């Protein structure tokens, strides 16, 4: 896959090995090829929005709902090299660099 240096949104810390865990409820069942992130959309006024890759699956929505509603994780604007897609069709990146902490966000569909 072609590497692409873009902006993304990351919930939580960056794993030291740059591989996000794959969970089935509370059971770790594997690791992704990279760090799970969401596409960042920056509007002309500087507002940062979260993009969701299409097609959006039920699992994607449950994962995303958990980040927004049930988990108290920090949220970061990050950059990195795209290395693949995760189990929820989210981008996976390596060489992650934190750019800024995000305090407020909204969602937009991203095709």
C-alpha positions as CSV (number, residue, x, y, z in Angstrom):
1,X,0.0,0.0,0.0
2,X,1.3,3.5,-0.9
3,X,2.4,5.5,2.1
4,X,0.5,8.7,2.7
5,X,1.3,11.4,5.3
6,X,-2.1,12.8,6.3
7,X,-3.8,14.0,9.5
8,X,-5.8,11.7,11.7
9,X,-7.6,11.6,15.0
10,X,-6.4,9.1,17.7
11,X,-8.3,8.2,20.9
12,X,-6.0,7.3,23.7
13,X,-2.2,6.7,24.0
14,X,0.0,5.6,21.1
15,X,1.1,2.0,21.8
16,X,4.9,1.7,22.2
17,X,5.0,-1.0,19.4
18,X,2.6,1.1,17.2
19,X,0.1,-1.7,17.0
20,X,-3.4,-1.3,18.3
21,X,-5.1,-4.2,20.1
22,X,-8.1,-6.1,18.6
23,X,-10.7,-6.8,21.2
24,X,-13.8,-9.1,21.4
25,X,-15.6,-7.6,24.4
26,X,-13.0,-7.6,27.2
27,X,-10.8,-10.3,25.5
28,X,-7.7,-9.2,23.5
29,X,-7.7,-11.4,20.4
30,X,-4.9,-9.9,18.4
31,X,-3.1,-6.8,17.2
32,X,-3.5,-4.6,14.1
33,X,-0.7,-3.8,11.7
34,X,-0.5,-0.3,13.0
35,X,-2.2,2.3,15.2
36,X,-5.9,2.7,14.8
37,X,-7.0,6.2,13.9
38,X,-9.8,8.1,12.2
39,X,-9.4,10.5,9.3
40,X,-9.3,14.2,10.4
41,X,-11.2,16.8,8.4
42,X,-10.1,20.4,9.0
43,X,-12.7,22.9,7.9
44,X,-11.8,26.4,6.6
45,X,-12.5,27.9,10.0
46,X,-10.1,25.4,11.7
47,X,-12.8,23.2,13.1
48,X,-11.5,19.6,13.3
49,X,-14.0,16.9,12.4
50,X,-13.8,13.1,12.5
51,X,-14.2,11.3,9.2
52,X,-15.6,7.8,9.1
53,X,-14.5,5.6,6.2
54,X,-17.4,4.1,4.1
55,X,-18.9,1.6,4.3
56,X,-19.7,2.2,8.0
57,X,-20.4,-1.1,9.7
58,X,-22.3,-1.8,12.9
59,X,-19.1,-2.8,14.6
60,X,-17.5,0.5,13.5
61,X,-20.4,2.4,15.1
62,X,-20.2,0.4,18.4
63,X,-16.5,1.1,18.6
64,X,-16.9,4.8,17.9
65,X,-19.8,5.0,20.4
66,X,-17.6,3.5,23.1
67,X,-14.9,6.2,22.4
68,X,-17.4,9.0,22.7
69,X,-19.7,7.8,25.4
70,X,-18.1,5.2,27.7
71,X,-14.3,5.8,27.7
72,X,-12.5,8.7,29.1
73,X,-9.6,8.8,26.6
74,X,-7.6,11.8,25.4
75,X,-8.1,12.7,21.8
76,X,-5.2,13.8,19.6
77,X,-4.7,15.2,16.1
78,X,-1.8,13.0,14.8
79,X,0.2,12.4,11.6
80,X,1.6,9.2,10.3
81,X,2.3,6.9,7.4
82,X,-0.8,4.9,6.3
83,X,0.0,1.1,6.4
84,X,-3.4,-0.5,6.0
85,X,-6.9,-0.8,7.3
86,X,-8.1,-2.2,10.6
87,X,-10.8,-4.6,11.6
88,X,-13.4,-1.7,11.6
89,X,-12.0,-0.4,8.2
90,X,-10.3,2.4,10.1
91,X,-6.9,3.6,8.8
92,X,-3.8,2.1,10.5
93,X,-0.6,4.2,10.7
94,X,3.0,3.9,11.8
95,X,5.6,6.6,12.6
96,X,2.9,8.4,14.6
97,X,3.5,12.0,15.6
98,X,1.2,13.9,18.0
99,X,0.3,17.4,16.6
100,X,-2.2,18.7,19.1
101,X,-4.7,17.7,21.8
102,X,-8.3,17.9,20.7
103,X,-10.8,19.1,23.3
104,X,-14.0,19.2,21.2
105,X,-15.0,17.4,18.0
106,X,-17.9,16.4,15.8
107,X,-18.4,13.7,13.1
108,X,-18.7,13.9,9.3
109,X,-19.0,11.0,6.8
110,X,-15.9,10.7,4.7
111,X,-16.0,8.7,1.4
